[in-house]
Amino acid sequence: MNISTENRNGKTILGLKEERLDAHNSGELKDYILKLLEDGHTRLVIDLSGVRFIDSSGLGALLSGYKNATLRSGSFVLAGLQPRVQSMFELTRLHRVFDIYPSLGEVPDSN
């Protein structure tokens, strides 16, 4: 999985460079997020602007990251959801769980 990582204003921003987040790559993302959290990066922002499709495995990987960040008193924020991805979050009601922002630029510094 192609992931860019950038530290900005005390947050670690993960840019997913994949069009699909599904069973083929979600395990790798889950492991990557867990490693970052274990290394002390507890304020994560996931940039999904390049992701055009997500399935239940992808949602599960993000939910796992959210849960693990919360257990470490951290934050786990999503940004840049494309329409099909946003609709999956609404269909599963996960948009009520995650803090979701239209773009990286709109994520407040407090997150």
N, C-alpha and C positions, 0 to 999 in steps of 0.2 A: 504494500500500500504506500502511496506517495503522500507524505504529510510534511508540510512545512511548519516549523516552530519558531516563534518570535516572542521575546520578552518585552513587554511594553507597560509602563506605569504599574509595575508590580504584578501584572497578569501574564500568564502564558497563553499565547494565541496559537491554536492549532488550525492550520489551513488544510482542509482535505482536498487533495488534487485528484479526486476520482469522481466520475460521473455517477457511479452507483455505489451505494453503501448497502451491502447485502450479505448473504451467507458466505460468499467467497472471501470477503475481506473484513467483516465485522469483528471476528476474533482477534485479528491483528490490531485493530483500533482499540479494542477493549484492553488488550495487554499493554499497548503503548500508553494509554491513559493511566492505567494502574501504575506503571513504572514511573511516570511523571509525578503522580501523587506520592508514591513511596520516596521519591527523591526530594520531596518538600515543595513541589509546585502545586499549591492548593487553590489557586485562583485561576481557573481555566475558562477560556472562551473558545468555543468551537465554531469556526467559520465554515458554514455549509453552503456558501454561495455557488460553489462549483458542482454540488451534488444535485443531480436531476431525478434520482430515484432512490427510495429507501424502502426496505422490507422490514419484517418483524425482527430479523436478526440485527439489522442496523439500529432499529429503535432500542432493542435490548442492550446493545453495546453502549449507547448513549445513556440509557437508564442506569446501567451499571456504573458508568463514570459519575453520574449525578449522585448516586447513592454513596459511592466511595468518597467523593469530595465532601459530601455532607457529613459523613462519619468523621472526617478530619477537620470539621468546622471550616471548610472551604466553600468556594462557590463554583458553580458549573453553569455557564451561560451559553446559549446558542445564538448565532447571528446569520443573517443572509439566507433564510430558507426560501427556496424556489417554490412556485405555486403547488406543484405536485407533492413536494415534500411537506409543505405547510398543511396541505389537505390530509396527509397521513397522520400528522400530529393532532389535527382536529378530529378526525374520524376515531382515533384511539383515545381522545381526550387528554393526551399527554401535553397539549399546549397549556393545560392547567397546572402541570407539574413543573415544567421548565420555565425559566426566564428567557424569553425569546425576543430578539431585537431585529428590526428590518435589515440593519447593516452593522458592520464593525464600528463604524463611526458613531453609531447611536448607542453603543454600550457605555453606560456611565462609568466613571472612574471608580465609583464605590463598589462595583461588581467585580 
